[in-house]
Amino acid sequence: MDLQQRINAFVKLGDFLEQFSTPNAQKTENIPNNDLFYDGFLHQLKLSEEQNGWFTKENISYAINGWRKQLTYNNLIEWTSKYQFNIIKPKTIAIIMAGNIPLVGFHDFLSVLICGHDVLVKLSSNDKHILPFLAKYLEAVEPGFKDKIKFTKEKLEGFDAVIATGSNNTARYFEYYFKDKPSIIRKNRNSVAVLTGQETEEQLKNLSNDIFRYYGLGCRNVSKLFVPKDYDFDRFFNAMYHWHPIINETKYANNYDYNKAVYLMSEFDILENGFMMLKEDQSFASPIATVFYEAYSNVESLKTFLNEHEDHIQCIVSEGLFENEVAFGQTQLPNLWDYADGVDTISFSLKIC
């Protein structure tokens, strides 16, 4: 199986996923093996929603839609064209996946397989239904993937390298346990937005998607704002308002009520609008239903500060201020070449030979 065959298989997977890219799935014609897999995948999506209260139908379909947009022939060709795929003997790369948002480990899965390696996946218990089914679909449309994809619930064994994603605490365990293997170990990161006060209503409304999508559980979610001194938050809150139905979600509402009670009992000053809270805080990671903020005096000093803390930051949302900034509303729509933590998983995988 050569690179072109692998690309073609993932293009077919993207076509299959397009049927499920909205909350109301629609079966289409001429999808390979659709009669075998369509109803089964619907069942797996239902199981995911039932098993994990954060995985709503809307959030699952949003994640699927993001991937079906990336799994096109042109995107895959553009992504892979800058690498030399000269692997003679495939290795086995283990992936320990997080489960904070749907299909959060798919990019690692795709990267390893597109290189021609075998993959050994240890799933999070929070996201265990969708990917194994998609792996079966890949094997059906490209039999060359058979015996190259394995999932395990047991201790990882028989692998040559590892990609592991977890918290700062689990990262210490990963670093010790995998110290003798080539590895990518990912820790906690959060995303920030730098506002100037000149943002348009549309930009601020787009920012609300960066904040609330997936309930703020992803590392690409904006959890902190940097604003000019004396920033007027009225326009910000107005732009957030179209997300107010989120407070009707039980798990989110419980977190909102709990965190608000903690802040009030601790006599912290907060700004809130009935479904989100703003708290002035130096931390990057904020609790669910809360966004932290800090005021800055000048942009150049802020750039220096953020550069010094780049290990804590996944994305910076702004307009014309930073070299690698992300546009408002785009944090949850990364391209194939937008690597987590800035670590190129293709280059890493190609060196394991």
VOGU-3710 file (C-alpha; in Angstrom, 3 decimals, decimal comma):
1> mdlqqrinaf> 0,000/0,000/0,000  1,600/3,250/-1,147  0,962/6,853/-0,093  -1,572/7,424/-2,857  -3,642/4,459/-1,722  -3,597/5,729/1,855  -4,683/9,197/0,740  -7,484/7,754/-1,379  -8,748/5,739/1,594  -8,945/8,803/3,847
11> vklgdfleqf> -10,715/10,747/1,095  -13,351/8,000/1,044  -13,567/8,235/4,822  -14,195/11,983/4,478  -17,002/11,293/2,007  -18,506/8,806/4,445  -18,285/11,292/7,335  -20,012/14,038/5,360  -23,306/12,189/5,851  -22,993/12,770/9,624
21> stpnaqkten> -21,704/16,348/9,537  -24,972/17,829/10,795  -27,060/16,782/13,820  -29,617/15,300/11,417  -27,607/12,745/9,451  -28,582/12,188/5,842  -27,698/9,085/3,869  -26,346/9,769/0,380  -25,748/7,623/-2,656  -22,492/6,243/-4,045
31> ipnndlfydg> -20,642/6,050/-0,719  -18,510/2,876/-0,681  -19,763/0,220/1,754  -22,532/2,528/2,977  -25,058/-0,281/3,355  -22,671/-2,044/5,722  -21,575/0,947/7,798  -24,155/3,761/7,772  -26,580/2,400/10,373  -23,745/1,022/12,471
41> flhqlklsee> -22,073/4,409/12,678  -25,329/6,058/13,691  -25,480/3,551/16,540  -21,916/4,371/17,632  -22,731/8,082/17,659  -25,764/7,392/19,812  -23,638/5,341/22,219  -21,097/8,165/22,454  -23,803/10,666/23,278  -25,335/8,400/25,922
51> qngwftkeni> -22,011/7,478/27,516  -20,557/10,990/27,756  -22,828/13,866/28,712  -20,427/16,409/27,193  -20,671/14,708/23,787  -23,932/16,193/22,582  -25,220/15,397/19,113  -24,359/18,941/18,032  -20,785/18,766/19,295  -20,191/15,329/17,787
61> syaingwrkq> -21,484/16,438/14,387  -19,404/19,627/14,611  -16,254/17,571/15,170  -17,158/15,238/12,316  -17,842/18,188/10,027  -14,434/19,623/10,819  -12,754/16,388/9,816  -14,773/15,796/6,664  -13,688/19,275/5,496  -10,044/18,331/6,001
71> ltynnliewt> -10,204/14,862/4,467  -10,322/16,021/0,874  -7,933/15,007/-1,873  -6,532/18,531/-2,273  -5,955/19,009/1,468  -4,264/15,653/1,896  -2,025/16,219/-1,143  -1,072/19,713/0,042  -0,337/18,423/3,538  1,801/15,460/2,489
81> skyqfniikp> 3,605/17,112/-0,431  6,344/18,659/1,711  7,503/15,352/3,191  9,553/12,449/1,852  7,689/9,221/2,595  10,491/6,712/2,261  9,695/4,265/5,050  11,029/0,839/4,147  9,929/-1,111/7,192  6,892/0,180/9,102
91> ktiaiimagn> 7,158/0,568/12,856  4,421/0,502/15,474  3,574/3,859/17,033  1,380/3,822/20,125  -1,098/6,641/20,707  -2,595/7,396/24,116  -5,599/9,567/23,398  -7,404/12,134/25,493  -11,198/12,174/25,604  -12,106/15,784/26,298
101> iplvgfhdfl> -13,753/16,429/22,917  -14,991/14,061/20,188  -12,271/12,536/17,998  -9,609/14,646/19,694  -6,923/12,056/18,867  -7,854/11,619/15,213  -5,028/13,791/13,865  -2,401/11,603/15,533  -4,156/8,502/14,204  -4,219/9,970/10,702
111> svlicghdvl> -0,588/11,141/10,853  0,792/7,748/11,839  -1,192/5,844/9,231  -0,559/8,303/6,398  3,162/7,751/6,971  2,752/4,003/6,473  3,322/2,943/10,067  1,184/0,650/12,193  -0,805/2,236/14,993  -1,596/0,919/18,477
121> vklssndkhi> -4,310/3,012/20,116  -5,237/3,289/23,768  -8,509/5,183/23,869  -9,903/7,340/26,630  -12,942/5,772/28,264  -14,727/9,058/27,498  -14,387/8,636/23,726  -14,241/4,938/22,900  -16,969/4,343/20,313  -16,353/6,454/17,230
131> lpflakylea> -12,737/5,857/16,187  -12,742/2,019/16,263  -15,737/2,031/13,933  -14,032/4,460/11,546  -10,980/2,198/11,586  -13,174/-0,671/10,403  -14,465/1,523/7,601  -10,909/2,350/6,538  -10,078/-1,354/6,422  -13,139/-1,987/4,277
141> vepgfkdkik> -12,312/0,663/1,675  -8,577/-0,119/1,744  -7,741/-3,703/2,787  -4,093/-2,673/3,081  -4,977/-1,136/6,454  -5,924/-4,525/7,881  -3,516/-5,594/10,627  -2,088/-2,037/10,730  -4,632/-0,699/13,243  -4,999/-2,105/16,742
151> ftkeklegfd> -6,832/-0,916/19,835  -6,039/-2,056/23,352  -7,388/-1,593/26,860  -4,366/-3,305/28,368  -0,821/-2,190/29,097  0,910/-0,983/25,953  3,398/-3,489/24,613  5,278/-4,104/21,388  5,609/-0,523/20,143  8,551/1,509/18,865
161> aviatgsnnt> 7,442/5,064/19,672  4,576/6,794/21,436  2,385/9,886/21,212  0,640/10,541/24,526  -1,762/13,308/25,499  -2,881/14,014/29,041  -2,767/16,389/31,967  0,375/17,854/33,495  0,223/15,113/36,142  -0,130/12,231/33,696
171> aryfeyyfkd> 2,604/13,762/31,515  5,109/13,193/34,317  4,098/9,561/34,401  4,336/9,321/30,613  7,790/10,900/30,571  9,066/8,380/33,101  7,331/5,343/31,640  8,346/6,074/28,043  11,799/7,491/28,755  13,460/4,843/26,571
181> kpsiirknrn> 11,181/5,382/23,559  10,955/8,211/21,019  7,940/10,173/22,158  5,691/13,195/21,909  4,252/13,956/25,348  1,550/16,604/25,476  0,539/18,464/28,630  -2,206/20,930/29,510  -2,497/23,913/27,204  -5,096/26,614/26,779
191> svavltgqet> -5,884/29,235/24,194  -6,114/32,986/24,684  -7,612/35,939/22,848  -6,001/39,357/22,671  -8,569/42,127/22,268  -7,882/45,751/21,422  -11,374/47,176/21,810  -11,577/47,741/18,044  -13,079/44,349/17,224  -16,227/44,280/15,131
201> eeqlknlsnd> -19,445/42,771/16,388  -18,919/39,871/13,990  -15,422/39,178/15,328  -16,644/39,131/18,912  -19,545/36,887/17,950  -17,081/34,526/16,268  -14,985/34,598/19,432  -17,972/33,237/21,323  -17,620/30,022/19,294  -13,967/29,776/20,345
211> ifryyglgcr> -15,100/30,055/23,955  -18,250/27,932/24,144  -17,823/25,177/21,549  -17,373/21,809/23,314  -18,277/23,648/26,552  -14,750/25,060/26,637  -13,197/21,640/27,278  -10,671/21,662/24,421  -7,125/22,996/24,470  -8,067/25,166/21,489
221> nvsklfvpkd> -10,928/26,776/23,416  -10,270/30,337/24,531  -10,127/30,305/28,309  -8,502/33,690/28,854  -8,778/37,213/27,470  -6,142/39,914/27,396  -7,833/43,303/27,180  -6,709/46,957/27,289  -7,045/48,763/30,568  -10,564/50,139/31,118
231> ydfdrffnam> -11,953/47,754/28,502  -15,735/47,995/28,125  -17,146/44,485/28,447  -20,677/45,461/27,379  -20,009/44,804/23,676  -18,284/41,546/24,590  -21,258/40,289/26,618  -23,697/41,338/23,886  -21,751/39,290/21,347  -21,772/36,267/23,640
241> yhwhpiinet> -25,522/36,309/24,146  -26,510/34,006/21,282  -24,886/31,172/23,255  -27,217/31,686/26,236  -29,158/28,411/25,613  -26,043/26,593/26,820  -27,216/27,199/30,383  -30,049/24,743/29,721  -27,494/21,923/29,451  -27,479/20,201/32,846
251> kyannydynk> -23,768/19,466/33,166  -22,832/22,988/32,106  -25,425/24,576/34,404  -24,167/22,543/37,366  -20,634/23,802/36,770  -21,862/27,358/36,357  -23,794/27,252/39,646  -20,939/25,607/41,532  -18,221/27,965/40,326  -20,396/31,016/40,862
261> avylmsefdi> -21,086/29,914/44,439  -17,349/29,428/45,066  -16,535/32,871/43,699  -19,269/34,574/45,733  -18,342/32,790/48,962  -14,707/33,722/48,382  -15,809/37,304/47,728  -14,114/37,405/44,329  -15,166/40,154/41,963  -16,777/38,657/38,877
271> lengfmmlke> -18,735/39,847/35,888  -21,532/37,564/34,734  -24,547/37,473/32,467  -26,494/34,444/33,631  -24,594/31,816/31,651  -20,915/32,799/31,767  -18,580/34,537/34,207  -15,532/36,736/33,739  -12,934/36,763/36,488  -9,687/38,716/36,601
281> dqsfaspiat> -7,014/36,070/37,104  -3,407/35,416/36,063  -3,986/31,733/35,280  -4,436/30,474/31,726  -6,819/27,607/32,540  -10,277/28,635/33,688  -13,116/26,448/35,015  -16,139/25,577/32,903  -18,499/28,544/32,427  -15,717/30,961/33,376
291> vfyeaysnve> -13,281/32,973/31,276  -10,327/34,634/32,957  -9,041/38,023/31,871  -6,077/40,319/32,395  -5,487/43,917/31,374  -2,375/44,919/29,425  -0,687/48,288/29,010  0,952/47,868/25,620  1,008/45,181/22,963  4,793/44,780/22,794
301> slktflnehe> 5,056/43,930/26,484  2,174/41,494/26,077  3,931/39,820/23,150  6,998/39,307/25,307  4,890/37,882/28,121  3,041/35,435/25,879  6,277/34,351/24,233  7,723/33,582/27,663  4,670/31,438/28,445  4,290/29,744/25,064
311> dhiqcivseg> 4,444/26,286/26,677  1,052/27,017/28,256  -0,614/28,300/25,104  -2,156/26,361/22,223  -3,598/29,241/20,154  -3,618/33,015/20,227  -6,733/34,592/18,760  -6,240/38,159/17,526  -6,369/40,369/14,457  -3,062/41,512/12,967
321> lfenevafgq> -1,028/41,347/16,170  0,782/37,995/16,202  2,636/36,038/13,537  0,867/32,723/14,128  -2,444/34,115/15,320  -5,750/32,373/14,695  -8,697/34,307/13,307  -11,738/34,875/15,486  -14,008/31,828/15,366  -11,424/29,481/13,864
331> tqlpnlwdya> -9,774/27,798/16,851  -11,826/24,610/16,518  -11,232/24,358/12,768  -7,506/23,617/12,435  -5,955/22,575/9,138  -4,079/19,307/8,756  -0,797/21,208/9,057  -1,808/22,961/12,298  -0,031/20,650/14,725  -0,926/20,426/18,412
341> dgvdtisfsl> 1,697/22,179/20,556  3,500/23,079/17,318  5,071/19,598/17,162  5,096/18,121/13,643  3,761/14,575/14,075  4,510/13,659/10,450  8,197/14,557/10,812  8,274/12,670/14,115  6,699/9,586/12,560  8,979/9,620/9,536
351> kic> 12,051/9,609/11,757  10,942/6,367/13,418  12,507/4,008/10,922
//
